Amino acid sequence: MEQVVTRRRPRLAQIVVDELRRRIASGALPVGSQLPTEPQLEQQFEVSRTVVREAIAELRASGLVTPIQGKGIFVSEQTRPAMIDLTPGEIQSIPQTLEMLEFRMAIETEAAAIAAYRRSAEQENAIRAAHHDMANRVIEDRPTTDADFAFHLAIGAATNNRFFIDGLKRFGPASIPRSQFPTLPSAKDPAYLAGVVAEHERILDAIADQDPDAARLSMREHLLGSQKRYRRLAR
């Protein structure tokens, strides 16, 4: 009997990633240029917003593009990757960090969606205040881990479900991956941290607009980018 070999079709996001990588490598999208907007990419590739955002998150995790708050996504300067010299403790914490990100993705994506339709005006203001605090810390070159955690905790509180709050408090600021990697260059890189702030702003906007689907998607993209960065670190 003849064996039929099936080939898995590439996922749609990977098709978008590969084409944008090709454009960047060929110079069609030179360093410093702005990527097409999300609606434009959706139209060009005939894919959904979810696919486009997943592709952008992967390009950003690869260091090929950088979000600039309020302006868009821009092609990053391509430099040769520097050797990262992690401490033994940091190396040992990589598997635990990946497990934590898996847990957070399962919990916090739904927390963001619930917060979007259940939050009070006061709770929205608390999320906004935490967001502004972190943005200011990035500008002032101050530590951001506690402010980052405060943003996520404020979203958990806006679910009005004590189990989300207790779950987040159980791990505290140590659940923010870069808190475990003080020697990692991106832990203090202003461009990287500005990208985190931009991702937080998209989550905040979705919650303020009471759009659960957008809140869920924005939180997933935010955590997925971190997960991919630390998977590459593990390799």
C-alpha positions in Angstrom: 0.0 0.0 0.0 1.4 3.4 -1.0 2.2 5.6 1.9 0.8 9.1 1.7 3.1 11.8 3.1 1.3 14.9 4.4 3.1 18.1 4.8 2.0 20.6 7.4 1.0 23.9 6.0 2.9 26.9 7.4 0.8 28.9 9.9 -0.4 32.2 8.6 1.6 34.3 11.0 4.8 32.5 9.8 4.0 33.5 6.2 3.7 37.1 7.3 6.9 36.9 9.3 8.9 35.3 6.5 7.7 37.9 3.9 8.5 40.9 6.3 11.9 39.4 7.1 12.5 39.1 3.3 11.6 42.8 2.8 13.8 43.9 5.7 16.8 41.8 4.4 16.4 43.1 0.9 16.2 46.7 1.9 12.6 47.1 0.8 12.0 48.0 4.4 15.2 49.8 5.4 16.4 50.5 8.9 14.3 53.2 10.5 11.4 52.7 8.2 7.9 52.3 9.5 6.1 49.0 8.9 2.6 49.2 7.3 -0.2 49.7 9.8 -2.1 46.7 11.1 -5.1 47.3 8.7 -2.7 47.6 5.8 -1.0 44.4 6.6 -4.3 42.6 7.1 -5.3 43.8 3.6 -1.9 42.9 2.0 -1.8 39.4 3.4 -5.6 38.8 3.6 -5.3 37.7 7.2 -6.9 38.7 10.5 -5.7 41.2 13.0 -4.8 38.3 15.3 -2.4 36.9 12.7 -0.8 40.3 12.1 -0.3 40.9 15.7 1.2 37.5 16.3 3.6 38.1 13.4 4.7 41.5 14.7 5.2 40.1 18.2 7.6 37.5 16.7 9.5 40.1 14.7 9.8 42.2 17.8 11.0 39.3 19.9 13.7 38.7 17.2 14.8 42.3 17.5 14.0 43.1 13.9 11.4 45.7 14.7 10.7 48.2 17.6 7.4 49.8 18.6 7.6 53.5 19.3 4.7 54.6 21.5 2.1 56.6 19.6 3.9 56.3 16.3 4.0 52.7 15.1 6.4 49.8 14.4 9.8 50.6 13.0 12.6 48.5 11.5 15.5 48.2 14.0 19.1 48.7 13.3 20.5 45.3 12.5 23.6 44.6 14.7 25.5 41.5 15.3 24.0 39.8 18.4 26.3 40.2 21.4 27.3 37.2 23.4 25.2 37.1 26.5 27.2 36.0 29.6 24.6 34.8 32.1 25.4 33.8 35.6 24.9 30.2 36.7 21.9 31.2 38.7 20.3 33.0 35.7 20.9 29.9 33.5 19.2 27.7 36.0 16.2 30.0 36.2 15.4 29.8 32.5 13.2 26.7 32.7 11.3 28.1 35.7 10.8 31.4 33.8 9.3 29.6 30.8 6.9 27.7 33.1 5.9 31.0 34.8 5.2 32.6 31.5 3.0 29.6 30.5 1.1 30.0 33.7 0.7 33.7 33.3 -0.5 33.4 29.7 -3.2 30.9 30.8 -4.3 33.1 33.7 -3.7 36.7 32.7 -5.2 36.7 29.2 -8.5 35.8 30.7 -8.0 38.2 33.6 -7.6 41.0 31.1 -10.8 40.0 29.3 -12.8 39.9 32.6 -11.3 43.2 33.7 -12.4 44.8 30.4 -16.1 44.2 31.1 -16.1 44.2 34.9 -13.7 47.0 35.9 -15.0 50.1 37.8 -13.9 53.6 36.9 -11.7 53.6 40.0 -10.1 50.3 39.0 -9.5 51.6 35.5 -7.7 54.7 37.0 -5.6 52.4 39.1 -4.4 50.5 36.0 -3.8 53.8 34.3 -1.8 55.1 37.2 0.4 52.0 37.3 1.0 52.3 33.5 2.0 56.0 33.9 4.3 55.1 36.8 6.2 52.5 34.7 6.4 54.8 31.7 7.9 57.6 33.8 10.4 55.1 35.3 11.6 54.1 31.9 12.0 57.8 30.9 13.9 58.5 34.2 16.0 55.3 33.9 14.7 54.0 37.2 14.0 50.3 38.1 10.7 49.1 36.5 10.1 45.6 37.8 7.8 46.6 40.7 5.9 49.1 38.5 5.5 46.4 35.8 4.1 44.0 38.4 1.8 46.7 39.8 0.3 47.1 36.4 -0.6 43.4 36.1 -1.8 43.3 39.7 -4.1 46.2 39.1 -5.6 44.3 36.1 -6.1 41.3 38.4 -7.8 43.5 41.0 -10.2 44.8 38.2 -11.6 41.3 37.7 -13.1 41.6 41.2 -12.3 37.9 41.6 -10.1 37.2 44.6 -8.5 34.1 43.0 -6.9 36.1 40.3 -5.6 38.6 42.8 -4.3 35.8 45.2 -2.7 34.0 42.3 -0.7 37.1 41.2 0.2 38.1 44.7 1.5 34.5 45.3 4.5 35.1 43.0 4.8 38.9 43.3 7.4 41.0 41.2 9.5 37.8 40.8 7.0 36.8 38.2 8.3 39.5 35.9 10.9 37.6 33.9 13.6 40.3 33.7 13.7 40.4 37.5 15.5 37.0 37.3 18.0 38.1 34.7 19.8 41.3 36.0 22.8 40.8 33.6 20.5 40.4 30.5 21.1 43.6 28.3 17.3 44.0 27.6 16.6 44.2 31.3 17.7 47.8 31.3 17.5 48.6 27.5 15.4 51.8 27.0 14.1 50.7 23.6 13.0 47.3 24.9 11.3 48.8 27.9 9.6 51.4 25.8 8.2 48.5 23.8 6.9 46.9 27.0 5.2 50.2 27.8 3.6 50.4 24.4 2.3 46.8 24.9 0.9 47.8 28.3 -0.9 50.8 26.7 -2.7 48.6 24.2 -3.9 46.4 27.1 -5.0 49.5 29.0 -6.8 50.9 26.0 -8.7 47.7 25.5 -9.8 47.5 29.1 -10.8 51.2 29.1 -12.9 50.6 26.0 -14.5 47.5 27.7 -13.4 45.3 24.8 -12.7 41.8 26.2 -11.5 40.3 23.0 -9.0 43.1 22.4 -7.9 42.9 26.0 -7.4 39.2 25.8 -5.5 39.4 22.5 -3.3 42.3 23.7 -2.3 40.5 26.9 -1.6 37.3 25.0 0.7 39.1 22.5 2.5 40.8 25.4 3.3 37.6 27.2 3.9 35.7 24.0 6.7 38.1 23.1 8.4 37.4 26.4 8.0 33.7 26.1 9.7 33.6 22.7 12.6 35.8 23.9 13.3 33.4 26.8 12.9 30.3 24.6 15.6 31.7 22.3 17.8 32.3 25.4 17.3 28.7 26.4 18.6 27.6 23.0 
